[in-house]
Amino acid sequence: MSTEAAIMLHDAPVVKRRTRRRLLNRIGRASSSPQLTDLNSDPQYATRNSVSCISLSTGSRHGNSERHAARVAEKDAVIKNALASNTSAVPKAVPLQLSQPHRNTPRNFLEILPGEICLQVLSYLEPKELIRCSMVNKTMGRLCFDGQLWSVLDTGTFYKRIPAHQLTKLIGLSGSFIRYLNLRGCVQLQNEFHAITSTCNNLLSASLEGCSLSRPTVHRLITNNHSLIQLNISGLEAVSNLTCKHIAESCKLLTSLDISFCANMDARGIRKIVESCTVLRDLRAAECHGINDEMTLEAIFRTNTLEKLALGGCESLTDESVRILVEGVEPDIDPLTDRTTAPARRLKHLNVSKCRGLTDLALRHLTHNVPNLEGLELANVAEITDEGLTEFLPTVPKLSHLDLEECSNVTNDAMLELAKAPCAKSLRHLQLSFCESISDEGMIPVIKSCTALRNVELDNTRITDAFLAEAAGAIRRRASNNLKSRKPKVGLRLVCFDCVNVNWTGIHSVLTANSTHTSEMKSSKSNVNNSMPVCREVIHLKCYYGWQQTADQHLKLVLRGDFASSKWLEDRWADHMTSNEDTTQSSRRRRRRAREAALLDLDDNHDGRRRRRTGGCSVM
């Protein structure tokens, strides 16, 4: 029967007379439906309160079985006649909507989503997380080790914790999908990596620094990757001149090469690489033997493609080597300018640190020959003096990094020339540690003129508190390009370890300048909101270790924007230092008075007077 008919049968008004008879008639009609009859066998509906479970065929308590059977037969005959004449409202089938119980069936998204979407979801995980997820089940393991997720394999964050067999499996399954491979420090890879080098044949960048790989393994990896652009094999004992030959023959597209600290090769291998790799831009060959070879330097001069050359620690490098490097073996000299007619070098960064054979003559050879130079490292070159720097600095207007660490012959005259040079506006990094002749006389003009300075290292110099105060004022006057933020940012990293003339008062002046939240500058006219202060820059100070914790905590508060707390901290620290200074001065005053009394007593003894007995040792 339909739902409306069922509601009409059950919700009809009940008359007190013949109530029992009507109820039995309705129950008989309901139980005669074949759909409800089938439900009697279902235990889900076999409950006492369910109407559909009442069966009048057996065990009826409303009469004996015969009377009940006759009544059921009569009712069936009535229903059949009604169906035959289409006059009855009882339908042929009663559609029942039986509610199924709610079941939380677990669904695996890996089986529902397409494989491409699953890989896209997994691509947001870190390598360490992917390896952990691969242990869930086989499907997850297959997806996590898919080569498309490992086009960049950088083991820099987990190389100490991953075992050799797991790393070998990872590289073997990724295979030709890997484009950028960084195995720096993976000493656990030895014999295992040789078997899978044939699968890594599409590398664009490879870093094997610090790996304990055999020579055949390195050669096989190089010869199988003809598209290599960047290669780092520094510090490998397996690298030799034969390795350089394989690089020259197989890696024609190489633009960056690091073969520093390879003890089993010399400059002849570098010459083969420079002559074959015509697009080489970055060459790092620190502590290379025989770098003063004339043919190697001439090959570098002829190509003129290098933009970064690192020859630090090459003790065989001399002034003549630098001349061949930038002018050639037999340069043509212009009689008017007395300069070489060779084209200017494309060098942007030159590192000749610890090349103790260089003097001011090397700087004269570089003058007017490297106009695009941005970085120069001359650390531990003791023969460099003010004369060479004074002639060289005006010819490099793009210089941004200058390293003169432990150049003891550099004085304030070179710093005064640096402040007037064209590169003063572009200088960002200045290293003058252990230049004991540098003082405020040379550094104050530098900090005023070099407005782009971001890092200054002056440990073991003769600077004083006056320079720190001037640096704090110069940094506070800098205008930041980011006018949206009200919080300051670090504009200068200043290192002043072991500077004997720097006291706590100079450190306090820097802290005070950092915590001042009101800007002394007026906002520019282009700023829409003129009431908003310009975002200032502060100093990140590295000082005496006893004061460093206070300086670091103060900087955290300033960068957070909590100027009240930073002001409270610097005031408390100033009170503490003042009280300690008073105590120290009092003890010094007492010792001075004791010495004066001892001298007076000694003078009295010389006059012949009797010395008063103190009852103890005069020293103690």
VEXDREN-2710 file (C-alpha; in Angstrom, 1 decimal):
% VEXDREN-2710
k/r/px/py/pz
1/MET/0.0/0.0/0.0
2/SER/1.1/3.6/-0.4
3/THR/2.4/5.8/2.4
4/GLU/-0.8/7.8/2.5
5/ALA/-2.9/4.7/2.7
6/ALA/-0.7/3.4/5.6
7/ILE/-1.0/6.7/7.4
8/MET/-4.8/6.6/6.9
9/LEU/-5.1/3.1/8.3
10/HIS/-3.0/3.7/11.4
11/ASP/-4.3/7.2/12.1
12/ALA/-8.1/6.6/11.7
13/PRO/-10.2/7.7/14.6
14/VAL/-10.9/4.8/17.0
15/VAL/-14.6/4.3/18.0
16/LYS/-15.1/2.7/21.4
17/ARG/-17.7/0.3/20.0
18/ARG/-16.4/-2.7/18.2
19/THR/-12.9/-1.4/18.7
20/ARG/-11.4/-4.8/19.0
21/ARG/-13.0/-6.0/15.8
22/ARG/-11.8/-3.1/13.7
23/LEU/-8.3/-3.4/15.1
24/LEU/-8.2/-7.1/14.0
25/ASN/-9.6/-6.3/10.6
26/ARG/-6.9/-3.7/10.0
27/ILE/-4.1/-6.0/11.3
28/GLY/-5.4/-8.7/8.9
29/ARG/-5.3/-6.4/6.0
30/ALA/-1.8/-5.2/6.8
31/SER/-0.4/-8.7/7.4
32/SER/-1.8/-9.9/4.0
33/SER/0.7/-7.8/2.0
34/PRO/3.5/-10.0/0.6
35/GLN/6.2/-7.4/1.4
36/LEU/5.2/-7.2/5.1
37/THR/4.9/-11.0/5.3
38/ASP/8.6/-11.3/4.2
39/LEU/9.6/-9.0/7.0
40/ASN/8.4/-11.4/9.6
41/SER/11.4/-13.6/9.1
42/ASP/13.8/-10.6/9.5
43/PRO/15.1/-10.4/13.1
44/GLN/15.4/-6.7/12.8
45/TYR/11.6/-6.3/12.7
46/ALA/10.8/-9.2/15.0
47/THR/10.2/-7.0/18.0
48/ARG/7.2/-6.9/20.3
49/ASN/6.4/-3.2/19.5
50/SER/6.5/-3.7/15.7
51/VAL/3.1/-4.1/14.1
52/SER/4.4/-5.8/11.0
53/CYS/5.7/-8.7/12.9
54/ILE/2.3/-9.8/14.1
55/SER/1.3/-13.0/12.5
56/LEU/-2.3/-14.4/12.8
57/SER/-1.5/-17.6/11.0
58/THR/-0.1/-19.5/14.1
59/GLY/-0.3/-19.0/17.8
60/SER/-3.0/-16.3/17.7
61/ARG/-4.5/-15.3/21.1
62/HIS/-7.6/-13.7/19.5
63/GLY/-9.3/-17.0/18.7
64/ASN/-8.6/-20.6/17.8
65/SER/-6.6/-21.5/14.7
66/GLU/-9.6/-22.5/12.5
67/ARG/-11.5/-19.3/13.0
68/HIS/-8.3/-17.4/12.3
69/ALA/-7.6/-19.4/9.1
70/ALA/-11.2/-18.8/7.8
71/ARG/-10.9/-15.1/8.5
72/VAL/-7.6/-14.9/6.6
73/ALA/-9.0/-16.8/3.7
74/GLU/-12.0/-14.4/3.6
75/LYS/-9.8/-11.4/3.6
76/ASP/-7.6/-12.8/0.8
77/ALA/-10.7/-13.4/-1.3
78/VAL/-11.8/-9.8/-0.8
79/ILE/-8.3/-8.5/-1.8
80/LYS/-8.2/-10.6/-4.9
81/ASN/-11.7/-9.4/-6.0
82/ALA/-10.7/-5.9/-5.4
83/LEU/-7.5/-6.3/-7.5
84/ALA/-9.5/-7.9/-10.3
85/SER/-12.0/-5.1/-10.4
86/ASN/-9.4/-2.3/-9.9
87/THR/-11.7/-0.8/-7.3
88/SER/-9.6/-1.3/-4.2
89/ALA/-7.1/1.2/-3.0
90/VAL/-4.6/-1.4/-2.0
91/PRO/-1.6/-1.3/-4.4
92/LYS/0.0/-4.4/-5.9
93/ALA/3.3/-3.8/-4.0
94/VAL/4.0/-1.7/-1.1
95/PRO/7.3/0.2/-1.6
96/LEU/9.0/0.3/1.8
97/GLN/11.9/2.7/2.5
98/LEU/13.8/0.9/5.1
99/SER/16.6/3.0/6.7
100/GLN/19.9/1.2/6.8
101/PRO/22.1/1.7/9.8
102/HIS/25.0/4.3/9.3
103/ARG/28.3/2.6/8.9
104/ASN/31.7/4.4/8.9
105/THR/33.4/2.5/6.1
106/PRO/37.0/3.6/5.9
107/ARG/38.1/4.8/2.5
108/ASN/41.7/5.0/1.2
109/PHE/42.1/8.2/-0.8
110/LEU/45.0/6.6/-2.7
111/GLU/42.5/4.2/-4.3
112/ILE/39.9/6.8/-5.1
113/LEU/42.1/9.7/-6.4
114/PRO/44.0/9.5/-9.6
115/GLY/47.7/8.9/-9.4
116/GLU/48.7/12.3/-10.6
117/ILE/46.7/14.0/-7.8
118/CYS/48.2/11.7/-5.2
119/LEU/51.7/12.6/-6.4
120/GLN/50.8/16.3/-6.2
121/VAL/49.6/15.9/-2.6
122/LEU/52.8/14.0/-1.6
123/SER/55.0/16.6/-3.3
124/TYR/54.4/19.0/-0.4
125/LEU/56.1/16.6/2.0
126/GLU/59.8/16.8/3.0
127/PRO/62.1/13.9/2.1
128/LYS/62.2/12.7/5.7
129/GLU/58.4/12.7/5.8
130/LEU/58.1/10.8/2.5
131/ILE/60.4/8.1/3.8
132/ARG/58.2/7.7/6.9
133/CYS/55.0/7.5/4.8
134/SER/56.5/4.8/2.6
135/MET/56.3/2.4/5.5
136/VAL/52.4/2.6/5.8
137/ASN/51.6/0.0/3.1
138/LYS/52.7/-1.2/-0.3
139/THR/50.6/1.4/-2.2
140/MET/52.0/4.3/-0.2
141/GLY/55.5/2.9/-0.5
142/ARG/55.2/2.7/-4.3
143/LEU/53.9/6.3/-4.5
144/CYS/56.4/7.7/-2.1
145/PHE/59.4/6.3/-4.0
146/ASP/58.0/7.5/-7.4
147/GLY/60.7/9.3/-9.3
148/GLN/58.6/12.3/-10.0
149/LEU/58.8/13.2/-6.3
150/TRP/62.6/13.0/-6.2
151/SER/63.7/15.2/-9.1
152/VAL/65.5/17.2/-6.3
153/LEU/67.4/14.9/-3.9
154/ASP/69.1/17.0/-1.2
155/THR/70.3/15.0/1.8
156/GLY/71.7/18.0/3.6
157/THR/69.1/17.7/6.4
158/PHE/69.1/14.0/7.0
159/TYR/72.3/12.5/5.6
160/LYS/73.6/11.5/9.1
161/ARG/70.5/9.5/9.9
162/ILE/69.6/7.6/6.7
163/PRO/71.3/4.2/6.3
164/ALA/73.3/3.4/3.2
165/HIS/70.9/0.7/1.9
166/GLN/67.9/3.1/2.2
167/LEU/69.7/5.9/0.4
168/THR/70.8/3.4/-2.3
169/LYS/67.2/2.2/-2.7
170/LEU/66.0/5.7/-3.0
171/ILE/68.5/6.7/-5.7
172/GLY/67.9/3.4/-7.5
173/LEU/64.1/3.8/-7.7
174/SER/64.3/7.5/-8.6
175/GLY/66.9/6.8/-11.3
176/SER/66.6/9.0/-14.3
177/PHE/64.1/11.4/-12.7
178/ILE/66.8/13.0/-10.5
179/ARG/68.0/16.3/-11.8
180/TYR/69.6/17.8/-8.7
181/LEU/71.6/15.5/-6.5
182/ASN/73.3/16.6/-3.3
183/LEU/75.1/13.9/-1.4
184/ARG/77.4/16.2/0.6
185/GLY/78.8/14.4/3.6
186/CYS/77.3/11.0/2.9
187/VAL/80.3/9.0/3.9
188/GLN/78.1/5.8/4.2
189/LEU/77.9/5.6/0.4
190/GLN/81.0/3.6/-0.7
191/ASN/80.5/0.4/-2.7
192/GLU/76.7/0.6/-2.8
193/PHE/76.6/3.7/-5.0
194/HIS/78.7/2.2/-7.8
195/ALA/75.9/-0.2/-8.8
196/ILE/73.3/2.6/-9.3
197/THR/75.4/5.2/-11.1
198/SER/74.1/4.0/-14.4
199/THR/70.5/4.9/-13.4
200/CYS/71.5/8.5/-12.7
201/ASN/71.9/9.7/-16.3
202/ASN/69.9/13.0/-16.4
203/LEU/71.7/15.0/-13.7
204/LEU/72.0/18.8/-14.1
205/SER/73.7/19.4/-10.7
206/ALA/75.7/17.0/-8.6
207/SER/77.5/17.7/-5.3
208/LEU/79.7/14.9/-4.0
209/GLU/81.7/16.9/-1.5
210/GLY/83.0/14.8/1.4
211/CYS/81.8/11.4/0.1
212/SER/84.0/8.4/0.3
213/LEU/83.5/7.3/-3.3
214/SER/86.0/5.3/-5.3
215/ARG/87.6/6.6/-8.5
216/PRO/85.7/4.3/-10.9
217/THR/82.4/5.4/-9.3
218/VAL/83.2/9.1/-9.8
219/HIS/84.3/8.6/-13.4
220/ARG/81.2/6.5/-14.2
221/LEU/78.9/9.2/-12.8
222/ILE/80.6/11.9/-14.8
223/THR/80.6/10.1/-18.1
224/ASN/77.0/9.1/-17.8
225/ASN/75.7/12.7/-17.4
226/HIS/76.5/14.8/-20.4
227/SER/74.1/17.6/-19.3
228/LEU/75.8/18.5/-16.1
229/ILE/75.8/22.2/-15.4
230/GLN/77.1/22.3/-11.8
231/LEU/79.6/19.9/-10.3
232/ASN/81.1/19.9/-6.8
233/ILE/83.7/17.2/-6.1
234/SER/85.8/19.2/-3.7
235/GLY/87.8/17.3/-1.1
236/LEU/87.6/13.9/-2.9
237/GLU/90.8/11.8/-2.9
238/ALA/89.6/10.0/-5.9
239/VAL/89.8/13.1/-8.1
240/SER/92.9/13.2/-10.3
241/ASN/94.0/14.7/-13.7
242/LEU/92.2/11.7/-15.3
243/THR/89.0/12.9/-13.7
244/CYS/89.5/16.3/-15.1
245/LYS/90.0/14.7/-18.5
246/HIS/86.6/12.9/-18.2
247/ILE/85.0/16.2/-17.2
248/ALA/86.5/18.0/-20.2
249/GLU/85.2/15.3/-22.6
250/SER/81.7/14.6/-21.2
251/CYS/80.5/17.8/-19.6
252/LYS/80.7/20.5/-22.3
253/LEU/77.8/22.5/-20.8
254/LEU/79.5/22.9/-17.4
255/THR/79.1/26.4/-15.9
256/SER/80.2/25.9/-12.3
257/LEU/83.0/23.6/-11.0
258/ASP/84.4/23.1/-7.6
259/ILE/87.6/21.0/-7.4
260/SER/89.1/22.6/-4.2
261/PHE/91.3/20.7/-1.8
262/CYS/91.8/17.8/-4.3
263/ALA/95.4/16.8/-3.4
264/ASN/95.8/14.3/-6.3
265/MET/95.5/16.8/-9.2
266/ASP/97.3/19.9/-10.4
267/ALA/96.9/22.8/-12.8
268/ARG/97.2/20.6/-15.9
269/GLY/93.8/19.1/-15.2
270/ILE/92.4/22.6/-14.8
271/ARG/93.8/23.6/-18.2
272/LYS/92.0/20.7/-19.9
273/ILE/88.7/21.8/-18.3
274/VAL/89.1/25.5/-19.2
275/GLU/89.9/24.7/-22.8
276/SER/87.0/22.3/-23.3
277/CYS/84.2/23.9/-21.2
278/THR/83.7/27.1/-23.1
279/VAL/80.8/28.3/-21.0
280/LEU/82.4/27.9/-17.6
281/ARG/81.6/30.8/-15.3
282/ASP/82.5/29.7/-11.8
283/LEU/85.8/27.9/-11.1
284/ARG/86.9/27.1/-7.5
285/ALA/90.3/25.5/-7.2
286/ALA/91.5/26.3/-3.7
287/GLU/94.9/24.9/-2.6
288/CYS/95.6/23.6/-6.2
289/HIS/99.1/22.6/-6.8
290/GLY/101.1/24.3/-9.6
291/ILE/98.6/27.0/-10.3
292/ASN/101.4/29.2/-11.5
293/ASP/101.7/27.1/-14.6
294/GLU/102.0/29.6/-17.5
295/MET/99.9/27.5/-20.0
296/THR/97.0/27.2/-17.5
297/LEU/97.0/30.9/-16.8
298/GLU/97.2/31.7/-20.5
299/ALA/94.2/29.3/-21.2
300/ILE/92.1/31.2/-18.6
301/PHE/93.2/34.5/-20.1
302/ARG/92.2/33.5/-23.7
303/THR/88.7/32.2/-22.7
304/ASN/87.8/35.2/-20.6
305/THR/84.5/33.6/-19.6
306/LEU/85.1/33.3/-15.8
307/GLU/83.1/35.5/-13.5
308/LYS/84.1/33.9/-10.3
309/LEU/87.6/32.6/-9.6
310/ALA/88.6/31.2/-6.2
311/LEU/92.4/30.4/-5.8
312/GLY/92.6/30.7/-2.0
313/GLY/95.5/28.9/-0.4
314/CYS/97.5/28.5/-3.7
315/GLU/100.9/29.4/-2.3
316/SER/102.5/29.1/-5.7
317/LEU/100.5/32.1/-7.0
318/THR/102.7/35.1/-7.5
319/ASP/102.5/38.7/-8.9
320/GLU/103.6/37.4/-12.3
321/SER/100.8/34.8/-12.2
322/VAL/98.3/37.6/-11.7
323/ARG/99.8/39.6/-14.6
324/ILE/99.4/36.6/-17.0
325/LEU/95.9/36.0/-15.7
326/VAL/94.6/39.5/-16.6
327/GLU/97.1/40.7/-19.3
328/GLY/98.4/37.6/-21.0
329/VAL/102.0/36.4/-21.5
330/GLU/103.1/39.1/-24.0
331/PRO/100.6/42.0/-23.7
332/ASP/100.6/45.0/-26.0
333/ILE/101.1/48.3/-24.2
334/ASP/99.4/51.5/-25.2
335/PRO/102.1/54.2/-25.3
336/LEU/99.6/57.0/-24.4
337/THR/98.1/55.4/-21.3
338/ASP/100.9/52.9/-20.5
339/ARG/98.2/50.2/-20.1
340/THR/97.7/46.9/-21.8
341/THR/95.4/46.8/-24.8
342/ALA/93.9/43.5/-23.8
343/PRO/90.1/43.5/-23.2
344/ALA/89.0/43.9/-19.6
345/ARG/88.3/40.7/-17.7
346/ARG/84.8/39.6/-16.8
347/LEU/85.7/38.7/-13.3
348/LYS/83.1/39.6/-10.6
349/HIS/84.6/37.8/-7.7
350/LEU/88.3/37.0/-7.0
351/ASN/89.5/35.1/-4.0
352/VAL/93.3/35.0/-3.5
353/SER/93.3/34.6/0.3
354/LYS/96.3/33.0/1.9
355/CYS/98.4/33.5/-1.2
356/ARG/101.4/34.8/0.6
357/GLY/103.4/35.4/-2.5
358/LEU/101.3/38.4/-3.6
359/THR/102.3/42.0/-3.0
360/ASP/101.1/45.5/-4.0
361/LEU/102.3/44.7/-7.5
362/ALA/99.4/42.2/-8.0
363/LEU/96.9/45.0/-7.2
364/ARG/98.6/47.2/-9.8
365/HIS/98.1/44.5/-12.4
366/LEU/94.4/44.3/-11.5
367/THR/94.0/48.1/-11.7
368/HIS/91.8/49.0/-14.8
369/ASN/91.6/45.4/-15.8
370/VAL/88.7/44.2/-13.7
371/PRO/86.1/47.0/-13.8
372/ASN/83.2/44.7/-13.0
373/LEU/84.8/43.3/-9.8
374/GLU/82.3/43.0/-7.0
375/GLY/84.2/40.9/-4.4
376/LEU/87.9/40.8/-3.5
377/GLU/89.3/38.5/-0.8
378/LEU/92.9/39.3/0.3
379/ALA/92.8/37.7/3.8
380/ASN/96.2/36.7/5.2
381/VAL/98.1/38.5/2.4
382/ALA/100.5/40.3/4.7
383/GLU/102.4/42.2/2.0
384/ILE/99.4/44.2/0.9
385/THR/99.8/47.9/2.0
386/ASP/98.0/51.2/1.7
387/GLU/99.9/52.1/-1.4
388/GLY/98.4/49.2/-3.5
389/LEU/94.9/49.7/-2.1
390/THR/95.0/53.5/-2.8
391/GLU/95.8/52.8/-6.4
392/PHE/93.3/50.0/-6.9
393/LEU/90.1/51.1/-5.1
394/PRO/89.2/54.0/-7.4
395/THR/89.1/51.6/-10.4
396/VAL/86.4/49.2/-9.1
397/PRO/83.2/51.2/-8.7
398/LYS/81.0/48.1/-8.2
399/LEU/83.0/46.6/-5.3
400/SER/80.6/45.3/-2.6
401/HIS/82.7/42.8/-0.6
402/LEU/86.3/43.5/0.6
403/ASP/88.1/41.1/2.9
404/LEU/91.4/42.4/4.4
405/GLU/91.6/40.1/7.4
406/GLU/95.0/39.9/9.0
407/CYS/96.5/42.4/6.6
408/SER/98.6/44.0/9.3
409/ASN/100.2/46.6/7.0
410/VAL/96.8/48.2/6.2
411/THR/96.3/51.5/8.1
412/ASN/93.8/54.3/8.4
413/ASP/95.1/55.9/5.1
414/ALA/93.6/53.1/3.1
415/MET/90.3/53.5/5.0
416/LEU/90.2/57.2/4.2
417/GLU/90.8/56.4/0.5
418/LEU/88.0/53.8/0.7
419/ALA/85.6/56.5/2.1
420/LYS/86.3/58.7/-1.0
421/ALA/86.3/55.9/-3.6
422/PRO/83.4/55.4/-6.0
423/CYS/82.7/52.0/-4.5
424/ALA/81.7/53.6/-1.1
425/LYS/78.1/53.7/-2.0
426/SER/77.9/50.0/-3.0
427/LEU/80.1/48.5/-0.3
428/ARG/78.2/46.0/1.8
429/HIS/80.7/43.8/3.5
430/LEU/84.0/44.9/5.1
431/GLN/86.3/42.5/6.9
432/LEU/89.2/44.2/8.8
433/SER/89.7/41.7/11.7
434/PHE/93.2/41.7/13.2
435/CYS/94.2/44.8/11.4
436/GLU/95.7/46.3/14.5
437/SER/96.5/49.7/12.9
438/ILE/92.8/50.5/12.2
439/SER/91.2/53.0/14.6
440/ASP/88.4/55.6/14.8
441/GLU/90.4/57.9/12.5
442/GLY/89.8/55.7/9.5
443/MET/86.5/53.9/10.4
444/ILE/84.4/56.9/11.3
445/PRO/84.6/58.3/7.7
446/VAL/83.9/54.9/6.3
447/ILE/80.7/54.4/8.4
448/LYS/79.5/57.8/7.3
449/SER/80.2/57.4/3.6
450/CYS/79.4/53.7/3.1
451/THR/75.6/54.0/3.6
452/ALA/75.0/50.4/2.2
453/LEU/77.2/48.6/4.7
454/ARG/75.5/45.5/6.1
455/ASN/78.4/43.7/7.8
456/VAL/81.6/45.1/9.4
457/GLU/84.0/42.9/11.3
458/LEU/86.5/44.8/13.5
459/ASP/87.7/42.4/16.1
460/ASN/91.2/43.0/17.5
461/THR/91.3/46.5/16.2
462/ARG/91.8/49.9/18.0
463/ILE/88.3/51.3/17.6
464/THR/86.7/53.0/20.7
465/ASP/83.3/53.8/22.0
466/ALA/83.3/56.9/19.8
467/PHE/83.1/54.8/16.7
468/LEU/80.2/52.7/18.1
469/ALA/78.3/55.9/18.9
470/GLU/78.9/57.2/15.4
471/ALA/77.8/53.9/13.9
472/ALA/74.6/53.9/15.9
473/GLY/73.8/57.4/14.7
474/ALA/74.5/56.5/11.1
475/ILE/72.3/53.5/11.2
476/ARG/69.4/55.4/12.8
477/ARG/69.5/58.0/10.0
478/ARG/69.0/55.3/7.3
479/ALA/65.6/55.2/5.7
480/SER/64.1/51.8/5.0
481/ASN/62.3/51.0/1.7
482/ASN/59.7/49.0/3.6
483/LEU/57.4/51.8/5.0
484/LYS/54.5/49.4/5.7
485/SER/56.1/47.9/8.9
486/ARG/56.5/49.9/12.1
487/LYS/59.0/47.4/13.5
488/PRO/62.7/47.9/12.9
489/LYS/65.0/45.4/11.2
490/VAL/68.7/44.6/11.3
491/GLY/70.6/47.0/9.1
492/LEU/74.2/46.4/10.2
493/ARG/76.0/43.5/11.8
494/LEU/78.9/44.9/13.8
495/VAL/81.6/42.6/15.2
496/CYS/84.0/44.1/17.8
497/PHE/85.4/41.1/19.7
498/ASP/88.5/41.7/21.8
499/CYS/88.7/45.4/21.1
500/VAL/90.5/46.6/24.2
501/ASN/89.3/50.2/23.8
502/VAL/85.6/49.3/23.7
503/ASN/83.9/49.7/27.1
504/TRP/80.4/49.0/28.3
505/THR/79.4/52.6/27.7
506/GLY/79.9/52.2/24.0
507/ILE/77.8/49.0/24.0
508/HIS/75.1/50.9/26.0
509/SER/75.0/53.7/23.4
510/VAL/74.3/51.1/20.7
511/LEU/71.5/49.5/22.8
512/THR/70.0/52.9/23.5
513/ALA/69.9/53.8/19.8
514/ASN/68.3/50.5/19.0
515/SER/65.5/50.8/21.5
516/THR/64.5/54.4/20.7
517/HIS/61.1/53.9/19.0
518/THR/60.7/57.5/17.8
519/SER/62.5/58.3/14.5
520/GLU/64.5/61.4/14.2
521/MET/63.8/61.5/10.4
522/LYS/60.8/63.1/8.8
523/SER/58.8/60.9/6.6
524/SER/59.2/61.5/2.9
525/LYS/56.7/63.4/0.8
526/SER/55.9/60.4/-1.2
527/ASN/54.5/58.7/1.9
528/VAL/50.7/58.9/2.0
529/ASN/50.5/58.5/5.8
530/ASN/52.9/61.2/7.0
531/SER/52.1/60.4/10.7
532/MET/53.5/56.9/10.3
533/PRO/57.2/56.8/11.3
534/VAL/59.8/55.4/8.9
535/CYS/60.8/51.8/9.6
536/ARG/64.4/52.2/11.1
537/GLU/67.3/49.8/11.0
538/VAL/69.2/48.6/14.1
539/ILE/72.6/47.2/14.8
540/HIS/73.2/43.5/15.5
541/LEU/76.2/43.7/17.9
542/LYS/78.8/41.0/18.5
543/CYS/80.9/42.1/21.5
544/TYR/82.6/40.8/24.7
545/TYR/81.1/37.4/25.7
546/GLY/80.2/38.8/29.2
547/TRP/77.9/41.4/27.6
548/GLN/76.7/39.3/24.6
549/GLN/73.7/37.7/26.3
550/THR/72.4/41.1/27.3
551/ALA/72.9/42.4/23.8
552/ASP/71.2/39.4/22.2
553/GLN/68.1/39.6/24.5
554/HIS/67.9/43.4/23.9
555/LEU/67.9/42.9/20.2
556/LYS/65.1/40.3/20.4
557/LEU/62.9/42.7/22.3
558/VAL/63.6/45.5/19.8
559/LEU/62.9/43.4/16.7
560/ARG/59.7/42.2/18.4
561/GLY/58.6/45.8/18.9
562/ASP/58.6/45.7/22.7
563/PHE/60.5/49.0/23.2
564/ALA/59.3/49.3/26.8
565/SER/60.9/46.0/27.9
566/SER/64.1/46.8/25.9
567/LYS/64.4/50.2/27.6
568/TRP/63.9/48.5/31.0
569/LEU/66.6/45.9/30.3
570/GLU/69.2/48.5/29.2
571/ASP/68.5/50.7/32.2
572/ARG/68.9/47.7/34.6
573/TRP/72.1/46.6/32.8
574/ALA/73.5/50.2/33.0
575/ASP/72.8/50.3/36.8
576/HIS/74.4/46.9/37.2
577/MET/77.5/47.9/35.3
578/THR/77.7/51.3/37.1
579/SER/77.6/49.6/40.5
580/ASN/80.3/47.1/39.5
581/GLU/82.4/49.9/38.2
582/ASP/82.1/51.9/41.5
583/THR/83.1/48.8/43.4
584/THR/86.1/48.2/41.2
585/GLN/87.1/51.9/41.6
586/SER/86.7/51.7/45.4
587/SER/89.0/48.6/45.5
588/ARG/91.5/50.3/43.3
589/ARG/91.4/53.4/45.5
590/ARG/92.0/51.3/48.6
591/ARG/95.0/49.6/47.0
592/ARG/96.4/52.9/45.8
593/ARG/96.1/54.3/49.4
594/ALA/97.8/51.2/50.8
595/ARG/100.7/51.6/48.4
596/GLU/101.0/55.3/49.3
597/ALA/101.0/54.4/53.0
598/ALA/103.6/51.8/52.4
599/LEU/105.8/54.3/50.6
600/LEU/105.4/56.8/53.5
601/ASP/106.3/54.1/56.0
602/LEU/109.4/53.3/53.9
603/ASP/110.4/56.9/53.9
604/ASP/110.0/57.0/57.7
605/ASN/112.3/54.0/58.1
606/HIS/115.0/55.7/56.0
607/ASP/114.8/58.8/58.4
608/GLY/115.8/56.6/61.3
609/ARG/112.5/56.4/63.0
610/ARG/111.3/53.2/64.6
611/ARG/108.9/51.2/62.6
612/ARG/105.6/50.4/64.3
613/ARG/104.9/46.7/64.7
614/THR/101.8/45.5/63.0
615/GLY/101.7/42.0/64.5
616/GLY/101.7/40.3/61.0
617/CYS/103.2/40.0/57.6
618/SER/103.2/43.4/55.8
619/VAL/102.5/41.7/52.5
620/MET/99.5/39.8/53.7
END
